[in-house]
Amino acid sequence: MTDAPQTPITQDVMTIPRKQPGGKPNIVGLTREALRQALIDMGTPEKQARMRVNQVWQWIYHWGVRDFSQMTNLARDYRGKLTETFRIDLPEMVSKQVSADGTRKYLMRIAGGHEVETVYIPEADRGTLCISSQVGCTLTCSFCHTGTQRLVRNLSADEIVGQIMVARDDLGEWPVPGAPKREERLLSNIVLMGMGEPLYNFDNVRDAMKIAMDGEGISLSRRRITLSTSGVVPEIARCAEEIGCLLAVSFHATTDEVRDRLVPINKRWNIETLLTALRDYPRLSNSERITFEYVMLKDVNDSDADARRLVKLISGIPAKINLIPFNEWPGAPYERSDWSRIESFADIVHKAGYASPIRTPRGEDIMAACGQLKSATERERKSRARIAAEIAAESGLQ
Ligand code: SF4
C-alpha cells in the first residue's frame, strides 16, 4: 500500500433510480429474487410467484420478447397487470458503425441522455461483446481514451444486461419459435472491458452478469465472461465469489514508477499488493487462469528487461499475458511499440512458460479498439494537458 491520496472504493456516483417519479419500473435487470418480490407486490399469490418468474423470465431473456401482450402462456388479465405495473426497457441504439474487419461499434443511449459504447468482435471460433459498466471513468489511465472522459454515473443492471440484449437484436440472435436450435452462437463471450471500472460498480455488474448466465435465458457460461479490472484490490475476491467469472487485470507495467503513470490506481494499490490479491484469488487454477493485459507502448514498458521482470513478478500465478499493440487516438501521448519489439517481448514471456498472444487490433478504423472508447457526444472533456497536470499533481511532481 502506498501513501497516495485515498480514493473511496465505492465511488460516489449515482445509479439512476429504477423507478423514475411517476413512471413504471423497468422489469429488465431485476434478479430472479427481485422479480419474484416485485410480482408478489403486484398481487401474484406467493405460491404462484416462482412459476410466474420462470414464465416472464423466459419470455424476456430466452425469447427476447418486448411486449407483455406477447407472453401467451400467461392469462390475459395477468398480462394486463404486468403492462400496467412494469415497462420493458433497453438502451436505445443511437448508431452502429461496422469496421472493415466486421467489428461493430454501437453507441447506446441510456436514461438521462447519456451514451455508452459497446463493441462486438467476431472471430472464427467466437463472438465477443465488450460492454461498458460506467459512463466515463474516474481512473484516468494515461493510455486510455475513455479515461479522458469524466465519470458521469454508474450503469444500472438493466443498462448493463441491456447492452447484451440490444446486440443480440442487431445480430438477429433470439431464437425463433419452432425453428431448429442454432448450435453456434454469434455472441458467445462477454468482456467487461468497455467504458468504466466494473469493480467500482460491483453490485450492478454482478446482477447483470447473473442474468446473462442464467440457464433459462441468455445462458452464457461463467467461463465465457471476463471481468477486467485496473486493480481495485479489495473487490477482486468478490468477483470469484459472487459472479464466478474469469478475471483480467490491466497490468501494463513492471515497476511501480511506470505503473503509477500508466494506471494511477497503482498509487493506492501497488504492484505487490495487487499480486498478493491475485495469488489469493479464490478460483485460480490452471484451467481458470488470470489474464494480464499488457499494452505495448514504445520505449515506455516494452523492453526485454520489462518482459523478464514481468515473468518474475507473476511467477506462480496461473496466467496468460495478452499483449495489446497500443491503439492510437487523437492526442494520445504514446506510440505503438514496433512489431519486432512486441515479438521479442512475447518470445521472452512465452519461453518462460506463459501463453502470450499478441492481440490483433480490431475495429481501429471506427475507433472501436481496446482503449479507444469514448462517447462521441460527450460534452465535458479533459484535455491531455489537464490529465497530465492532474497526474503530476497527484504524484507530487509539480
Ligand atoms: S483503462 Fe479502464 S479503468 Fe483505466 S481509464 Fe480506461 S476505462 Fe478507466
Boltz pocket constraint, residues with backbone or C-beta under 6 A from the ligand:
constraints:
  - pocket:
      binder: B
      contacts: [[A, 136], [A, 137], [A, 138], [A, 139], [A, 140], [A, 141], [A, 144], [A, 145], [A, 146], [A, 147], [A, 148], [A, 193], [A, 194], [A, 195], [A, 196], [A, 197], [A, 230], [A, 250]]
      max_distance: 6.0
